[in-house]
Amino acid sequence: MSQANIPNITPTITLTREEAITLIIASIAMEELGLSHILNAEGEKLQYVLGTLPGASLPPPTIGELLAVNESIRKTVRAAVKKSWILTNKLQSVLCASNSSG
């Protein structure tokens, strides 16, 4: 079996340390924004099922349907909280690196 042949790609990157830190912070902010959209969609999902979303007209859900939707939302919120915790730690690391650069 032969090894994969990876081409030699040597891009020229001309970012300062401060610019790189700024880009990392911006990427963290964009990920947090994405999480906020996901959480908003989960809230709208719950409103839709409960019949409180404007313009939605559904028959009342069964207890089983409510429990299933609740479980789905709970899993999504749990995953979003974990991701947010990771992003918070990432931001703290970046800010520490920024402060130690002098």
C-alpha distances in whole Angstrom, upper triangle without the diagonal:
4,7,9,12,16,19,21,24,27,30,33,35,38,40,42,41,44,43,39,41,43,40,39,42,43,39,41,44,42,40,43,45,42,43,47,46,44,47,50,48,48,52,52,51,53,56,55,55,58,60,61,59,61,61,59,61,59,61,61,57,57,57,53,52,54,52,49,49,50,47,45,46,46,43,42,45,43,40,42,43,40,39,42,42,39,40,43,41,39,42,44,41,41,45,45,43,45,48,47,46,50
4,7,9,12,15,18,21,24,27,30,32,35,37,39,39,42,40,37,39,41,38,37,41,41,38,39,42,40,39,42,44,41,42,46,45,44,47,49,48,48,51,52,51,53,56,55,55,58,60,61,58,61,61,59,61,60,61,61,58,58,58,55,53,54,53,49,50,50,47,45,47,47,43,42,45,43,40,41,43,40,38,41,41,38,39,42,40,38,41,43,40,40,43,43,41,43,46,45,44,47
4,6,9,12,15,18,20,23,27,28,32,33,35,35,38,37,33,35,38,35,33,37,37,34,36,39,37,36,39,41,38,39,43,43,41,44,47,45,46,49,50,49,51,54,53,53,56,58,59,56,59,59,57,59,58,60,60,57,57,56,53,52,53,51,48,48,49,46,43,45,45,41,40,42,41,37,39,40,37,35,38,38,35,36,39,37,34,37,39,36,36,40,40,37,39,42,41,40,43
4,6,10,12,15,18,21,24,26,29,30,33,33,36,34,31,33,35,32,31,34,34,31,33,36,34,33,36,38,35,37,40,40,38,41,44,42,43,47,47,46,49,51,51,51,54,55,56,54,56,56,54,57,55,57,58,55,55,55,51,50,51,49,46,46,47,44,41,42,43,39,38,40,39,35,36,38,35,33,36,37,33,34,37,35,33,35,37,34,34,38,38,35,37,41,39,38,42
4,6,9,12,15,18,22,24,27,29,31,32,35,33,30,33,34,31,31,34,34,31,33,36,35,33,37,38,36,38,41,41,40,43,45,44,45,48,49,48,50,53,52,53,56,57,57,55,57,57,56,58,57,59,59,57,57,57,54,52,53,52,48,48,49,46,43,44,45,41,40,42,41,37,38,40,37,35,38,38,34,35,38,36,33,36,38,35,34,38,38,35,37,40,39,38,41
4,6,9,12,15,18,20,23,25,28,28,31,29,26,29,31,28,27,31,31,28,30,33,31,30,34,35,33,35,38,38,37,40,42,41,42,46,46,45,48,51,50,51,54,55,55,53,54,55,54,56,56,58,58,55,56,56,53,51,51,50,47,46,47,45,42,43,43,39,38,40,39,35,36,38,35,32,35,35,32,32,35,33,30,33,35,32,31,35,35,32,34,37,36,34,38
4,6,9,12,16,18,22,24,26,27,30,28,26,29,30,27,27,31,30,28,31,33,32,31,35,36,34,36,39,39,38,41,43,42,44,47,47,47,50,52,51,52,55,56,56,53,55,55,55,57,57,59,60,57,58,58,55,53,53,52,49,48,49,47,44,44,45,42,40,42,41,37,37,39,37,34,36,37,33,33,36,35,31,33,36,33,31,35,35,32,34,37,36,34,37
4,6,10,13,15,19,21,24,25,28,26,23,27,28,26,26,30,29,27,30,33,31,31,35,36,34,36,39,39,39,42,44,43,45,48,48,48,51,53,53,54,57,58,57,55,56,57,56,59,58,61,61,59,60,59,57,55,55,54,51,50,50,48,45,46,46,43,41,42,42,38,38,40,37,34,36,37,33,32,35,34,30,32,34,31,30,33,34,30,31,35,34,31,35
4,6,10,12,16,18,21,22,25,23,20,24,25,22,23,27,26,24,27,30,28,28,32,33,31,34,37,36,36,39,41,41,42,45,46,46,48,50,50,51,54,55,55,52,53,54,53,56,56,59,59,57,58,58,55,53,53,52,49,48,48,46,43,43,44,41,39,40,40,36,36,37,35,32,34,34,31,30,33,32,28,30,32,29,27,31,31,28,29,32,31,29,32
4,7,9,13,15,18,19,22,20,18,22,23,21,21,25,25,24,26,29,28,28,32,32,32,34,37,37,37,40,42,41,43,46,46,47,49,51,51,53,55,56,56,53,54,55,55,58,58,60,60,58,59,59,57,54,54,53,51,49,49,48,45,44,45,42,40,41,40,37,36,38,35,32,34,34,31,29,32,31,27,28,31,28,26,29,29,26,26,30,29,26,29
4,6,10,12,15,17,20,17,16,19,20,18,19,23,22,21,24,26,25,26,29,30,29,32,34,34,35,38,39,39,41,44,44,45,47,49,49,51,53,54,53,50,52,52,52,55,56,58,59,56,58,58,55,53,53,52,49,48,48,46,43,43,43,41,38,39,39,35,34,36,34,31,32,33,29,28,30,29,26,27,29,26,24,27,28,24,25,28,28,25,28
4,6,10,13,15,17,15,14,18,19,17,19,22,22,21,24,26,25,27,30,30,30,33,35,35,36,39,40,40,42,45,45,46,49,50,50,52,55,55,54,51,52,53,54,57,57,60,60,58,60,59,57,55,54,54,51,49,50,48,45,44,45,42,40,40,40,37,36,37,35,32,32,33,30,28,30,30,26,26,28,26,23,26,27,23,23,26,26,23,25
4,6,9,11,14,11,10,14,15,13,15,18,18,18,21,23,22,24,26,27,27,30,32,32,33,36,37,38,40,42,43,44,46,47,48,50,52,53,52,49,50,51,51,55,55,58,58,56,57,57,55,53,52,51,49,47,47,46,43,42,42,40,37,38,37,34,33,34,32,29,29,30,27,25,27,26,22,23,25,22,20,22,23,20,19,23,22,19,22
4,7,10,12,9,10,13,14,13,15,18,18,18,21,23,23,25,27,28,28,31,33,33,35,37,38,39,41,43,44,45,47,48,49,51,53,54,52,49,51,52,52,56,56,59,59,57,59,58,57,55,54,53,51,49,48,47,45,43,44,42,39,39,39,36,34,35,34,30,30,31,28,26,27,27,23,23,25,22,19,21,22,19,18,21,21,18,20
4,7,8,6,6,10,10,10,12,14,15,16,18,20,20,22,24,25,26,28,30,31,32,34,35,37,38,40,41,42,45,46,47,49,50,51,50,47,48,50,50,54,54,57,57,55,57,56,55,52,51,50,49,46,46,45,42,41,41,39,36,36,36,33,31,32,31,27,27,28,25,23,24,23,20,19,21,19,16,17,19,16,14,18,18,15,17
4,5,5,6,9,10,11,12,14,15,17,19,20,21,23,25,26,27,29,30,32,33,35,36,38,40,41,42,44,46,47,48,50,52,52,51,48,49,51,52,55,56,59,58,56,58,57,56,53,52,51,50,47,47,46,43,42,42,40,37,37,37,34,32,32,31,28,27,28,25,23,23,23,19,18,20,18,14,16,17,14,12,15,15,12,13
4,5,5,6,9,10,11,12,14,15,17,19,20,21,23,24,26,27,29,31,32,33,35,37,38,39,41,42,44,45,47,49,50,51,49,47,49,50,51,54,55,57,56,54,56,55,54,52,50,49,48,46,45,44,42,40,39,38,35,34,34,32,30,30,28,25,25,25,22,20,20,19,16,15,16,14,11,12,13,10,8,12,12,8,11
4,5,5,6,9,10,11,12,14,15,17,18,20,21,23,24,26,27,29,31,32,33,35,36,38,39,41,42,44,45,47,48,49,47,45,46,48,49,52,53,56,55,53,55,54,53,51,49,48,47,45,44,43,41,39,38,37,34,33,33,31,29,29,28,25,24,24,22,19,19,19,16,14,15,14,11,11,13,10,7,10,12,9,11
4,5,5,6,9,10,10,12,14,15,16,19,20,21,23,25,26,27,29,30,32,33,35,36,38,39,41,42,43,45,47,48,46,43,44,46,47,50,51,54,53,52,54,53,52,49,48,47,46,43,43,42,40,38,38,36,33,33,33,30,28,28,28,24,23,24,22,19,20,20,17,15,17,16,12,13,15,13,10,14,15,13,14
4,5,5,6,9,10,11,12,14,15,17,19,20,21,23,25,26,27,29,30,32,33,35,36,38,40,41,42,44,46,47,45,42,44,46,46,49,50,53,52,50,52,51,50,47,46,45,44,41,41,40,37,36,35,34,31,31,30,28,26,26,25,22,21,22,19,17,18,17,14,13,15,13,10,12,14,11,10,14,15,12,15
4,5,5,6,9,10,11,12,14,15,17,18,20,21,23,25,26,27,29,31,32,33,35,36,38,39,41,43,44,45,43,41,43,45,45,48,49,51,50,49,50,49,48,46,44,43,42,40,39,38,36,34,34,32,30,29,28,26,24,24,23,20,19,19,17,14,15,14,11,10,12,10,7,8,11,8,7,11,12,11,13
4,5,5,6,9,10,11,12,14,15,16,18,20,21,23,25,26,27,29,31,32,33,35,37,38,39,41,42,43,41,39,40,42,43,46,47,50,49,47,49,48,47,45,43,43,41,39,38,38,35,33,33,32,29,28,28,26,23,24,23,20,19,20,18,15,15,16,13,11,13,13,9,10,13,12,9,13,15,13,15
4,5,5,6,9,10,10,12,14,15,17,19,20,21,23,24,26,27,29,30,32,33,35,36,37,39,41,42,40,38,39,41,41,45,45,48,47,46,47,47,46,43,42,41,40,37,37,36,33,32,32,30,27,27,27,25,22,23,22,19,18,19,17,14,16,16,13,12,15,14,11,12,15,14,12,16,17,16,18
4,5,5,6,9,10,11,12,14,15,17,19,20,21,23,25,26,27,29,31,32,34,35,36,38,40,41,39,37,39,40,40,44,44,47,46,44,46,45,43,41,40,39,37,35,34,33,31,29,29,28,25,24,24,22,19,20,19,16,15,16,14,11,12,13,9,8,11,11,8,10,13,11,11,15,16,15,18
4,5,5,6,9,10,11,12,14,15,17,19,20,21,23,25,26,27,29,30,32,33,35,37,38,39,37,35,37,39,39,42,43,45,44,43,44,43,42,40,38,38,37,34,33,33,30,28,28,27,24,23,23,21,18,19,18,15,14,15,13,10,11,12,9,7,10,10,7,9,12,12,11,14,16,16,18
4,5,5,6,9,10,10,12,14,15,17,19,20,21,23,25,26,27,29,31,32,33,35,36,37,35,33,34,36,37,40,41,44,43,41,43,43,42,39,38,37,36,33,33,32,30,28,28,27,24,23,24,21,18,19,19,16,15,17,15,12,13,15,12,10,14,14,11,12,16,15,14,17,19,19,21
4,5,5,6,9,10,11,13,14,15,17,19,20,21,23,25,26,27,29,31,32,33,35,36,35,32,34,35,35,39,39,42,41,39,41,41,39,37,36,35,34,31,31,30,27,25,26,24,21,21,21,19,16,17,17,13,13,15,13,10,12,14,11,10,14,14,12,14,17,16,15,19,21,20,23
4,5,5,6,9,10,11,12,14,15,17,18,20,21,23,25,26,27,29,30,32,33,35,33,31,33,35,35,38,38,41,40,38,40,38,38,35,34,33,32,29,28,28,25,23,23,22,19,18,19,16,14,14,14,11,9,11,10,6,9,10,8,7,11,12,10,12,15,15,15,18,20,20,22
4,5,5,6,9,10,11,13,14,15,17,19,20,21,23,24,26,27,29,31,32,33,31,29,30,32,33,36,37,39,38,37,39,38,37,35,33,33,31,29,28,28,25,23,23,23,19,18,19,17,14,15,16,12,10,13,13,9,10,13,11,9,13,14,13,13,17,17,16,19,22,22,24
4,5,5,6,9,10,11,13,14,15,17,19,20,21,23,25,26,27,29,31,31,30,27,29,30,31,34,35,38,37,35,37,37,36,33,32,32,30,27,27,27,24,22,23,22,18,18,19,17,14,16,16,13,12,15,14,11,13,15,13,12,16,17,15,17,20,20,19,22,24,24,27
4,5,5,6,9,10,11,12,14,15,17,19,20,21,23,25,26,27,29,30,29,27,29,30,30,33,33,36,35,33,35,34,33,31,29,29,27,25,24,24,21,19,20,18,15,15,16,13,10,12,13,9,9,12,11,8,11,13,12,12,15,16,15,17,20,20,20,23,25,25,28
4,5,5,6,9,10,11,12,14,15,17,18,20,21,23,24,26,27,29,27,25,27,29,29,32,32,35,34,32,34,33,32,30,28,28,26,24,23,23,20,18,18,18,14,13,15,13,9,10,12,9,7,10,11,8,10,13,12,11,14,16,15,16,20,20,20,22,25,25,28
4,5,5,6,9,10,11,13,14,15,17,19,20,21,23,25,26,27,25,23,24,26,26,30,30,33,33,31,33,33,32,29,28,28,27,23,23,23,21,18,19,19,15,14,17,15,11,13,15,12,10,14,14,11,13,16,15,14,18,20,18,19,22,23,22,25,27,28,30
4,5,5,6,9,10,11,13,14,15,17,19,20,21,23,25,26,24,22,24,25,25,28,29,31,31,29,31,31,30,27,26,26,24,21,21,21,18,16,18,17,13,13,15,13,10,13,14,11,11,14,14,12,14,17,16,16,19,21,20,21,24,25,25,27,29,30,32
4,5,5,6,9,10,11,12,14,15,17,18,20,21,23,24,23,21,23,25,25,28,28,30,29,27,29,28,27,25,23,23,22,19,18,18,16,13,14,14,10,9,11,10,6,9,11,8,8,12,12,11,13,16,15,15,18,20,20,21,24,25,25,27,29,30,33
4,5,5,6,9,10,11,12,14,15,17,18,20,21,22,21,19,21,23,23,26,26,29,28,26,29,28,28,25,23,23,22,19,18,19,17,14,15,15,12,10,13,12,9,11,13,11,10,14,15,13,14,18,18,17,20,22,22,22,25,27,26,28,31,31,34
4,5,5,6,9,10,11,12,14,15,16,18,20,21,19,17,19,20,20,24,24,27,26,25,27,27,27,24,22,23,21,18,18,19,16,14,16,16,12,12,15,14,11,13,16,14,13,17,18,16,18,21,20,20,23,25,24,25,28,29,29,31,34,34,36
4,5,5,6,9,10,11,13,14,15,17,19,20,19,17,19,21,20,23,23,25,25,23,25,24,24,21,19,20,18,15,15,16,13,10,12,12,8,9,12,11,8,11,13,12,12,16,16,15,18,20,20,20,23,25,25,26,29,30,30,32,34,35,37
4,5,5,6,9,10,11,12,14,16,17,18,17,15,18,20,19,22,22,24,23,22,24,23,22,20,18,18,17,14,13,14,12,9,11,11,8,7,10,10,8,10,13,12,12,15,17,16,17,20,21,21,23,25,25,26,29,30,30,32,35,36,38
4,5,5,6,9,10,11,12,14,15,16,15,13,15,17,17,20,20,23,22,21,23,23,23,20,18,19,18,15,15,16,14,11,13,14,11,10,14,14,11,14,17,16,15,18,20,19,20,23,23,23,26,28,28,28,31,33,32,34,37,38,40
4,5,5,6,9,10,10,12,14,15,14,12,14,16,15,18,18,21,20,19,21,21,21,18,16,18,16,13,13,15,12,10,13,14,10,11,14,14,12,15,18,17,17,20,21,20,22,25,25,25,28,30,30,31,34,35,34,37,39,40,42
4,5,5,6,9,10,11,12,14,14,12,15,17,15,18,17,20,19,17,19,18,18,15,13,14,13,10,10,11,9,6,9,10,8,8,12,12,11,13,16,16,16,19,21,20,22,25,25,25,28,30,30,31,34,35,35,37,40,41,43
4,5,5,6,9,10,11,12,11,10,13,15,14,17,17,19,18,16,19,18,19,16,13,15,15,11,11,13,12,8,11,13,11,10,14,15,13,15,18,18,17,20,22,22,23,26,27,27,29,31,31,32,35,36,36,38,40,42,44
4,5,5,6,9,10,10,9,7,10,12,11,14,14,17,16,15,18,19,19,16,14,16,15,12,12,15,13,11,14,16,13,13,17,18,16,18,21,21,20,23,25,24,26,29,29,29,32,34,34,34,37,39,38,40,43,44,46
4,5,5,6,9,10,10,9,12,13,11,13,13,15,14,13,15,16,16,12,11,13,12,8,10,12,10,8,12,14,12,13,16,17,16,18,21,21,21,24,25,25,27,30,30,30,33,35,35,36,39,40,40,42,44,45,47
4,5,5,6,8,9,9,12,14,12,13,12,14,13,11,14,13,14,11,9,11,11,7,8,11,10,8,11,13,12,12,16,17,16,18,21,21,21,24,26,26,27,30,31,31,33,36,36,37,39,41,41,43,45,46,48
4,6,5,6,5,5,9,11,9,11,11,13,12,12,15,15,16,13,11,14,14,11,11,15,14,12,15,17,16,15,19,20,19,21,24,24,24,26,29,28,29,32,33,33,35,37,38,38,41,43,42,44,47,48,50
4,5,5,6,5,8,9,6,8,8,11,11,10,14,15,16,12,11,14,14,11,12,15,14,13,16,18,17,17,21,22,21,23,26,26,26,28,30,30,31,34,35,35,37,39,40,40,43,44,44,46,49,50,52
4,5,8,8,12,12,9,9,8,9,8,7,10,11,12,9,8,11,11,8,10,13,12,12,15,17,16,17,20,21,21,23,26,26,26,29,31,31,32,35,36,36,38,40,41,42,44,46,46,48,50,51,53
4,6,8,11,12,9,10,8,9,7,7,10,11,13,10,8,12,13,10,11,15,15,13,16,19,18,18,21,23,22,24,27,27,27,30,32,32,33,36,37,37,39,41,42,42,45,47,47,48,51,52,54
4,6,8,9,6,6,6,8,7,9,12,14,16,13,12,15,16,13,14,18,17,16,19,22,21,21,24,26,25,26,29,30,30,32,34,34,35,38,39,39,41,43,44,44,47,48,48,50,53,54,56
4,6,9,7,9,10,12,11,12,16,17,19,16,14,17,18,15,15,19,18,16,19,22,21,20,24,25,24,25,29,29,28,31,33,33,33,36,37,37,39,42,42,42,45,47,46,48,51,52,53
4,6,6,9,10,13,13,14,17,19,20,17,15,18,18,15,16,19,18,16,19,22,20,20,23,24,23,25,28,27,27,30,32,31,32,35,36,35,38,40,40,40,43,45,44,46,49,50,52
4,6,9,11,14,15,17,20,22,23,20,19,22,22,19,20,23,22,20,23,25,23,23,27,28,26,28,31,30,30,33,35,34,35,38,38,37,40,43,42,42,46,47,46,48,51,52,53
4,7,10,13,15,16,20,22,24,20,20,23,23,20,21,24,23,21,25,27,25,25,29,29,28,30,33,32,32,35,37,36,37,40,40,40,43,45,44,45,48,49,48,50,53,54,56
4,6,10,11,13,17,19,20,17,16,20,19,16,18,21,20,19,22,24,23,23,27,27,26,29,31,31,31,34,36,35,36,40,40,40,42,44,44,45,48,49,49,51,53,54,56
4,7,9,11,15,18,19,16,16,20,19,17,19,22,21,21,24,26,25,26,29,30,29,31,34,34,34,37,39,38,39,43,43,43,45,48,47,48,51,52,52,54,57,57,59
4,6,8,12,15,16,13,13,17,16,15,17,20,19,19,22,24,23,24,27,28,28,30,33,33,33,36,38,38,39,42,43,43,45,47,47,48,51,52,52,54,57,58,60
4,6,9,13,14,12,12,16,16,15,17,20,20,20,23,25,25,26,29,30,30,32,34,35,35,38,40,40,41,44,45,45,47,49,50,51,53,55,55,57,59,60,62
4,7,9,12,10,10,13,14,13,15,18,18,18,21,23,23,24,27,28,28,30,33,33,34,36,38,38,39,42,43,44,46,48,48,49,52,53,54,55,58,59,61
4,7,8,6,6,10,11,10,12,15,15,16,18,20,20,21,24,25,26,27,30,31,31,34,36,36,37,40,41,41,43,46,46,47,50,51,52,53,56,57,59
4,5,5,6,9,10,11,12,14,15,17,18,20,21,22,24,26,27,28,30,32,33,34,36,37,38,41,42,43,45,47,48,49,51,52,53,55,57,58,61
4,5,5,6,9,10,10,12,14,15,16,18,20,21,22,24,25,26,28,30,31,32,35,36,37,39,40,41,43,45,46,47,49,51,51,53,55,57,59
4,5,5,6,9,10,11,12,14,15,17,19,20,21,23,24,26,27,29,30,31,33,35,36,38,39,40,42,44,45,46,48,50,51,52,54,56,58
4,5,5,6,8,10,11,12,14,16,17,18,20,21,23,24,26,27,28,30,32,33,34,36,38,39,41,42,43,45,47,48,49,51,53,54,56
4,5,5,6,9,10,10,12,14,15,16,18,20,21,22,24,26,26,28,30,31,32,34,36,37,38,40,41,42,44,46,47,48,51,52,54
4,6,5,6,9,10,10,12,14,15,16,18,20,21,22,24,25,27,29,30,31,33,34,36,37,39,40,41,43,45,46,47,49,51,53
4,5,5,6,9,10,11,13,14,15,17,19,20,21,23,24,26,27,29,30,32,33,35,36,38,39,41,42,44,45,47,48,50,52
4,5,5,6,8,10,11,12,14,16,16,18,20,21,22,24,26,27,28,30,31,32,34,36,37,38,40,42,43,44,46,48,50
4,5,5,6,9,10,10,12,14,15,16,18,20,21,22,24,25,26,29,30,31,33,35,36,37,39,40,41,43,45,46,49
4,5,5,6,9,10,10,12,14,15,17,18,20,21,23,24,26,27,29,30,32,33,35,36,38,39,40,42,44,45,48
4,5,5,6,9,10,11,12,14,16,17,18,20,22,23,24,26,27,29,31,32,33,35,36,38,39,41,42,44,46
4,5,5,6,8,10,10,12,14,15,16,18,20,21,22,24,25,26,28,30,31,32,34,36,37,38,40,42,44
4,5,5,6,9,10,10,12,14,15,16,18,20,21,23,24,25,27,29,30,31,33,35,36,37,39,41,43
4,6,5,6,9,10,11,12,14,15,17,18,20,21,23,24,26,27,29,30,32,33,35,36,38,39,42
4,5,5,6,9,10,11,12,14,15,16,18,20,21,22,24,26,27,28,30,31,32,34,36,37,40
4,5,5,6,9,10,10,12,14,15,16,18,20,21,22,24,25,26,28,30,31,32,34,36,38
4,5,5,6,9,10,11,13,14,15,17,18,20,21,23,24,26,27,29,30,32,33,35,38
4,5,5,6,9,10,11,12,14,16,17,18,20,21,23,24,26,27,28,30,32,33,36
4,5,5,6,9,10,10,12,14,15,16,18,20,21,22,24,25,26,28,30,31,34
4,5,5,6,9,10,10,12,14,15,16,18,20,21,22,24,25,27,29,30,33
4,5,5,6,9,10,11,12,14,15,17,19,20,21,23,24,26,27,29,32
4,5,5,6,9,10,10,12,14,15,16,18,20,21,22,24,26,27,30
4,5,5,6,9,10,10,12,14,15,16,18,20,21,22,24,26,28
4,5,5,6,9,10,11,12,14,15,17,18,20,21,23,25,27
4,5,5,6,9,10,11,12,14,15,17,18,20,21,23,26
4,5,5,6,9,10,10,12,14,15,16,18,20,21,24
4,5,5,6,9,10,10,12,14,15,16,18,20,22
4,5,5,6,9,10,11,12,14,15,17,18,21
4,5,5,6,9,10,11,12,14,15,17,20
4,5,5,6,9,10,10,12,14,15,18
4,5,5,6,9,10,10,12,14,17
4,5,5,6,9,10,11,12,15
4,5,5,6,9,10,11,14
4,5,5,6,9,10,12
4,5,5,6,9,11
4,6,5,6,9
4,6,5,8
4,6,6
4,5
4
